Amino acid sequence: MACAALLGSHLSRPQRNVMPPVLENPSHVVDPALLARFDVRGPRYTSYPTADRFTTLADPSAHVARLCNRDPLGPPLALYMHLPFCQSVCYYCGCNKVVTRDFSRRPRYIQAISREIGLQAALLRGRTQVSQLHWGGGTPNFFDLGQMTDLMSAVRSHFDLQPDAELSIEVDPRTLPLEMVDGLAALGFGRMSIGVQDFDPAVQRAIHRVQSAECTEQVMKRARQQGFRSINLDLIYGLPKQHAASFGRTLDTLLDLDPDRVALYNYAHLPALFKPQRRIDEADLPSGAERIGLLALAIDCLTRAGYVYIGMDHFAKPGDDLAIAQRQGRLHRNFQGYSTHADGDLMAFGLSAISRVGASYAQNAKTLEEYYRDVEADKLPYRRGIVMSAEDRLRAEVIQRLMCDFSLRPSALAAKHHIDFGHHFKLEYEALERFAEAGLVDLHPDHIEITGAGRFFVRNVAMCFDQHLRQAVTPAAYSRAV
C-alpha cells in the first residue's frame, strides 16, 4: 500500500529492496495522544552541555592546553569543515550561513579555513590519525572541485586519514554538476547527505526550495555509480502547505529513490531568531495535531518499508553501518549526529564550528568579518566555549548512552564515577515516572530501558538528566522534541 493512501491503515506495505527488520521496531503508528502529551521543546543533544550554555571564551588557554597535551597515539580524531555559503536562501533554515551568488568570495574562505587547519594542527604533538571527516554547510558544493581539492590537500598535509576513514559530505543537488560527484569520489568521499525536505511543489514554493525528484535521483544514481557506500535523504515535517496526502506522496517518492538512511526532522518555526522564516505565512503551517499526524504517517511508512529506527529522527536500512553499529552497541553521537565511530575528540574548522577536545568545547567566531580578522592574523578564532565539570561529564555519558543505546546500567556508571546513582539522580528518577506510566520507559533496580514506542521520545527522556536545562533562568529557543 502506498504511503499516500496509508493514512492510518495498519496494513503492511510491500518491501522495497530492503532487508527485513532485524531489530525490534517501534509500533507502526505511535499513539498521537502520546505525541501530543510530550510535544514540548528541547535540545537535540549533539553535545552536553548544549551549545546555548557556552559562555564567552575570553581566555582559550584551557582548550589550547588540551590540544597541546593530546596523545598523538591516542584514539583517532574526527574532523569537521563548515562551509557556510549558499546560492539561495531556504526560508525554513536556521543554520549559520552566508547567502550569495558572488563566486569571487570563494577563494578567500578556502584560504582562511586552510590556514586555520594549520593553526590548530600546529598545537598537536605530531601528526594525528583521523577516522571521520565531515563537510557540512551551508552548501559545500558552492565551491568548485579545484577549491575542494585544495581544502582536502590542506587536511591531508596536517593529518593522516585512516584507510577506512568515514568521509561524508552534504550536497545540494540543484547546484551539483554530475561530474562533480565523480570528483568527490576521487577525493575519498563515500557518504553523501542530500537535503530534500519535501517533494511537493506547493511546499517547495512555500519554503523557496524548488527541487525535482529527477534532480535528486540523478545525483543519487551518479553517486552509487561512483561507489558511494551510503546516501542519506533529509525530510522535514511541519512545513507550510504540508498535509497528510501530499506528505504521503513525498514518502512514496523517497522510498522509490531507496536511500540508505533517512533523517526526519521537525520544523522549528522561530522567526524571531531566524529572519528567513519571517517570509513563511504562519497561516500555512500545519496545526499541532496535523504536524503530529505527519510524524505518525512517516514513522508508519518507514518502519513498514523495513527501515530501522536508529534514534530520535534517524532511520537506516538494517544493512547500513549505522544500524549495524547500533546492534553491536557501537553507536555514538556528536555534532554531526549519529556516528559509527567512538566518542572521541572533534576538531572543527570554519565559521561558527564547534570543537571538543577532552572536557573542553570551543566555538569559532560566528561572522565572516571576525573569522577572517582572526585567522588572517594567525590567531585562533575561538569566541565561546565551556570546560565540562565532573558533573557535566557524568551527565553527558548518561545522555549519550540513552540517545544511542536506549538503555542504561546505573551500576556501571556508579562504579565509574564513584556515586550512589539512585541517590545522585533522585529527582531524575521522579521525573522518569511519568514516562514509565505512559509505557515509554521501563524502570528496574539496575536497568533503565526506553521501550520501542519510547524511542521517539528519547529527547524528552534525556531532558530529565539535563541539569543546565533545569537550572536555566531564561528558557532557550529549541525545536519541538517530537
N, C-alpha and C positions, 0 to 999 in steps of 0.2 A: 504494500500500500504506500502511495506517495505521501511525503510529509505534508504537502499542501492539503491533502484530503484526510490526514490522520486526525488532527484537531481533537484529541482526547480519546480516540479509539485505542483499545488495548490489543488490537490485532497485530500480529507480527508482520514486519515489512520484510521483503526479500533481502538477503545479504548482497552486498556489492563488492565482491572481490576482497573481503576482509576475513581474517581468521575468526573462528568462533571465540567468544569471550573466555578468557582463562582466569579472570579474577571475578570475584563477586561484584556485580554491578549494582548500583542503586536501583530501586524500583523504577520502572519505565516512566511513571508520572509521579513527580513529587507533589505531595498534598499542597494545593495552593493556599490553604489556610495556614500551614506552617510557614510557607514562603512569606505570606503577608505578616504573620506574627513576628518574624525575625527580620523584617525589612527595615534595617537600620543602616546607618552609615558607619564605616570603619576602615582601618588601614588594610593594605594588601599584604603587608609583612614580607616585602622583599628584603627588609632589614629589620633588626631590632637593636636599639631603639630606632623608630622610624625617622625618616629624613626631616620631618617637620619638627623634631625635637633637637636638631642640631643647633648650635649656637655659633656666634661669630668667632672665627678662629684667628684671634689676634696674634697668637704665638703657635705656629705649626710644628714646633720643635718635637713634641711628643710623637706626632705622626712620622716626622722625618727620622727620628731615632729608631722607630720600629722598622723602617725601610733599611736603614743603615745596619741594623743588627740582625736582619733576617738571614737565616742559614741558607746559603745557595744550594746546599744539598738536601734541603728540606722538601716538603710537598711542592709540586709544581704550582705555578701561578695561573690565574685566569686574567685575561686582558679584555678591556672594553674600549672601543673607539666611538665617541659620539660625534656624528656628522650631521649637524642640525639643519642644513639647508633644504628647502622645498621650493618647487617651482610655483605651486599654488597652495592656497590655504583650504584645509578641510574644516568646516565650521565646528565639528564636534571636538576637535583636537585640543588637548590640554598639555601637550608636550612643549618643552622649551625649544623653539625653532626659529629659523630666520627664513622668511618667505621672499624670494627674489628670483628673477629670470636673468639677472646680470651674472653671466658666467665668468666675467673677469674677476669676480671675487673669489673664485675657487683656489687659485694658486697660493694666495696668502694664507688661507686656512690650512692647506696641506703642509705648507712650510712651518706654520706655527705648531700644529699638532705633532709633526715630526720632531720639531725642536723640543717640545715638552716630553716626548718619549725619551729623548736623550737626557734631559734634565732629571727625570725621575729614575731612569735606569742607572745613571751615574752614582746614585745613592746606594745601590745594591753592592754587595760584596761579590762581584764577579757575575758572569753570565748565568742566567737562570732558566730552568725548563718551564715551558708553558704547555698546559693541557687543554686550554679552552680560550678561544678568541672570538669575540662577537663585535660586529659593526652595526650600530643602530642609529636612529635618526629622530627627526628629520627623514631625509631620503638619501641613503648612501650613494645611490646611483645618480644623484645630482652631479657627481664628479665623473669625469671621463676615465676610461680604462688606464690611460697613462698615469693620471694622478693617483688612481687606486694602486697601481703598481709601485709608484713612488712611496706611498704610505706603507704598503706591505714590505717594501725593502727596508724602510726605517724600522719596522717591527723586527724583522729578521736580523738586522745589523746589531741589535741590542739584546735579543732574546733567542733562545733555542726552542723552536716549536717541535714538540714531540712528533714522531712519525704518525701516531694515531690521534693527534690533537683534533679537537672538535672546532672547526672553523665555520661560523654561521654569519649570515648577513640578512638584513631586512631590505626589501626592494619594493618599488612602486612600478607595477607592470606597465602603467600608462606611459612612462618615460624611459623604459628599459629596452634598448635595441637588443634583438635576439643575439647578435654577435657578441654583445657584452656578457651574456650568460656564459658563452664559451670562454671568454677571458677570465671570468670569476672562477670557473672550474680550474683553469690553468693556474690561478693564484693559490689554489688549495681549498677553496670553499666547498663544503659538502652538504651544508644545510642552508635552506632558504626559507624566509618567512615573508609571506605576501599579504598585504592589507587588502581586504575585500570590503568588510563591514556589512554590505547588503547588495544583492544583485538587482533589486527592484528599481526601475528607472525613476519612479517618483521619489523614493527615498534618496537615491543618489543625487538628484537635483536639489533636494532639500538640504543636503549636507555638503553640497558643492564638491562632489567627488563622483563624476560620471566615469564608469569603468565597465566595459562589456565583459561578459563571461568568456567570450572568444579571446579577448586580450589576455586575460588571466590564464586561460587554457594553453595558449601558445607559449607563454613563458614557462609554465609547468612542464609542458612536453619537451621543450628545449633543455630545461634543467635535468630532466630524467635522462635524456639522450646523452648529456654530458656527465652523467654519473653522480648527480646529487643524491645522497642517501636518504634524505628526509626533507619533505616540503610541508610547511605549516600554512594554513589559511586562517586569517583573523575575521571573526564576525563580531558585531556589536548589536545588542538588543536594547530596545528603549529609544530608538532614534525617531525623529519626526517622520510622519506618514507611514510608519510601520503598523501592520496589523497581522493577525494570525494567518490569513490566507496568503498574503504576499510573502511573509517570512517563511511559511511552509514551502513556497516555490523556491525561495533562496536556499533553503536547506536541501531541497531536491537537486538543485544545480550544484551545490557544494559536493554532495555525495557522488554525483556523476563525475566530478573532477577528481574524486578519490584521493584527497590529501592524506599524508601520513599522520598529521597532527591537526587539531582544530583548537584555536583559542576563542572562547566565547565570553566576551567582555560585556559588562553592563554600562550603559552610557551614563556618565555623571554630568548632569546639567548644572554648571556652576558659572553662569555668565558674569558674576561679579569678579571672578578670578581670571576667566579666560575670555578675552574680548571677542574672538571669532564666534563664540557661542551666542553672542547677542544678536547675530543675524538669523538665528533659529527662532521661528514663531512658536512660542510655548503652547499655543493652542493646537499645534500639530503633534505634540508629544503624546504618546500613549499614556493612559491613566495608570495608576499604580497597579490596579488589578489586571489591566491589559498587558503591562510590562511583565508581570509575573506569569501571565499566561504564555507569553512568548518564550520565557525561560523554560517553562514546563514542556512546551512543544519541542524545543531544541533538545532538551535532555532526553525526552522520549525518542525522538527521531535518531539521535546519535547513538544512544545505547542499543536501540533496536537494530541499527546498522552494524553493530559489532564493535564500536569504539569503546575503549576502556576509559573510565573516568579517572584521571590521574590525580587531580586535586584542584580545588577551588573552581577555576574556569578553564581547565585544560583537559582535552581528550586525545587519545592516541590509539592507533591500531595495536593489537596485542603483540605484534612482532616488532614494533618500534622500540628503539633503545630506551626511550623514556618509560614505557610500560614494563620492559624487562628490568630496568633499574628499580622500579617500584616493587616488583615481585621479589627482588633479591635484597631489598632493604638498603639500596644504594642511592636513593633519591635525595637530592638536596635542593635548596632554594637560595637564590641570590638576586641581585638587581636585574638580571636577565630572565628571571622567572625560575621555573623548574629546570634542574640540570642533572645529568648523569654523573657529574664529577664531584669529588669530595668538597666539602665546605671549607675551602682554603682561602688564601689571600687573593684579593682582587685589586689590580692596578688599573685605573681608568683614566682616559685622556680625552681632552676636548672640552668644549663649553659645558659647564654645569655637571660634568661627570663626577661620580662618587666612587672613591676608592675605600677599600677596607684592608688594613694590614693588622693582624692580631686583633687587639681590642680597640683599635682606633679607626675612626671614619674621617675622611676629609673630602669636601666637595669643592670643585673648581668654581671660578667666577661665572656668573650667570649672564653677563653681557659680553658681546664681542669686544667692545672697547676695552673693558677691564682685562679680558683674557689676553688680547693682543699686547696690551701695555705690559703685563707681567712677563709673558713668555718671551717676547722680543727683547726684554731686558734681562733675560736669563734668570728669571725669578719664578719659583713655583706658584701657580695661580690659585692656591688654596684660599677659600674665603670662609667656609663654615665647616663644622665638624663636631665630633664628640669622642671622648675617651670612655669606653664602657667600664662601669663599676663591676665588682664581683656579682652584685645582684643582677645587673644587666646581662652578664654572661650566662648566669643561671637561667634567667627568663628567656633569653634568646635561644638557648638549647631546648627548653620546653616547647616554645612556639615552633621551632624548626622541626622537631620530631612530630608534633601534632599535624603540621602542614604537609609533611612528607610521608609519614608512616600511618597517620590517623590513629595512632595509639601511643601509649606512654607507660613506661615501667618506673614508677616512683622510686623503688628501692635502688635501682641502678643510679639514678640521679642523686638520691640522698647520700649514697656512699661516695660518689664522685665529688659532690660539693659540701659534704660534711654537714648535712642539715637533717632535721626531722621534717620530712616532706609534708606530712599531713598537718603538722603544726604551722610550718612556714607558709603553707598555702591554704590556711583555714578559710579565708574569705573567698578564695578562688573555688574551693570545693562547694561552698554555699552557692556561688553563682552558677556552678555547673548543674545544680539540682534541677533547675527548670529545663535544661536540655535533656537531662535524664528522664524527667517526667514526660517529655514530648517524644521519647524514643529515639533521640538523636545521639545520645551518649550513654554508654554502659559504664557505671562506676563500680569498681571492685576494690578490695583492700590493697592489692598491689598491681592494679591494672586499670588504666583509663582507655576505653576503646570508643572511637567515633563510629557509629553504625553506618550502614550503606546509605540510608537517607540522610544521615548527619553530615556526610562528606560535603554536601552542598552548603553547609553552614559552618565550615571549618574556620572561616574568618571570625564568625561570631564566637566560636569556642576559644579561639586564640585570644580574642579581646579580653576574656576573663583573666588572662595572665599578664596583661599589659599594664604595668604599674604606672607608666608615664601617662597613659590614657586616663586612668582613674584619677590621677592627681592633677590633671590639666585644669588650669583656671579658665582658659578660653578654649572652647571646643574648636578643633581644626576642621577644615573642609575636606571630607572624604567622599569617595564613591559609595554607593549602597553595597552592602555585603552580599546581597543575593539579587 
